[in-house]
Structures are given as structure tokens and as C-alpha cells.
Amino acid sequence: MNRMSGETALGLAWIIALVASLAVLFIGEVLGQTPCVLCWFQRAFMFPLAIILGLGLWWRDGRVGRYGIALALGGGAVALWHIGLYVGLVPERIQPCTATGPSCTDDNQLVLGIPIPLMALAAFALIGALSALSLKDTRT
């Protein structure tokens, strides 16, 4: 079985970040679903991932994966917190969403029956793993 090259891993990480960024823009801007506070925090990590990984590919910077790992860990932590809140592991009294804004835990957090925070966590985990794989191939 052939090993995945660093550039391939980085390309896949970038595609995931780009698709995730475009998906949340579609949900928010086209479907009109206002993101909750935790979704905004997740976006703060996902949007730069698409830009930084894309530029790393463009410039053939094999070390850009380290920034992908850092951003994926931060975004994954927020997504994990969001999932904990969504499933009830985090007490409702420390919910970051305001009473007048969108809820972090209601059915608006579902797309095709899957919670948005779970999809975000999966995206961040894949991006982080692929970014780490891209570094294994670097010799400098």
C-alpha cells in the first residue's frame, strides 16, 4: 500500500477546510440560519484554515501543516465543548448563548439529522490528522 504524500495530505486537509467553510456560509447566508455563539467561535478557527492551508499549497510550503494542527486543535476544542453542551454533558446554566439569540442546543443545530458541532469536530479532527501527516513527509 502506498503512503500518502505530504502534498496530498495537505490538499485533502485544505479541501475539507474549504468545503466546511463554504457549508457554514451556505447555512448562515443562504438558508438564513443565524449561527450560535459557539458556531461563531468554530468559524473563527475554520475560515483561517482554508486560507492558510490553501496558501501553503500554492507556495509549496511543506511546513504549513503545523499551523493547520494548531488551528484544528483550537477549533476542535470549541466543537467538543459545543457537543458537550448539545448532548447535556455541560450544564445548561453555563451556556454561552444569549436568551435573544439562536440556541446552541436546539434542532437548528441539526443538518440532515447530524448535529453541526459533530460535523465540525469531525472536520477539525480530519484536518488536524492530515496536517500532521503532511509534516511526516517533510525533510527540512
MOURDA-V478348 format. One line per field, one symbol per residue. ss: DSSP state (@ for helix, = for strand, . for the rest). phi: phi as a letter, one per 20 degrees, with the letter a starting at -180 (. if undefined). psi: psi as a letter, one per 20 degrees, with the letter a starting at -180 (. if undefined). A space follows every 50 residues. Layout:
ss = ???
phi = ???
psi = ???
//
This chain:
ss = .....@@@@@@@@@@@@@@@@@@@@@@@@@......@@@@@@@@@@@@@@ @@@@@@@@......@@@@@@@@@@@@@@@@@@@@@@@....@@@...... ......@@@==..==@@@@@@@@@@@@@@@@@@@@@....
phi = .fefffffffffffffffffffffffffeeemefffgfffffffefgfgf fffffffgelefefgffffffffffffffffffgffenfegffdffeffe efeeceffedclndfgffffffffffffffffffffeedd
psi = pqqpqhhgghggggggggggghghhggghgijopqrghhghhhhhgghgh gghghgggjloijihhhggghhgghhgghgggggggijhpqhikpiqrhi aqqijaiijpokjppghghgggghggggghgghhhhipi.
//
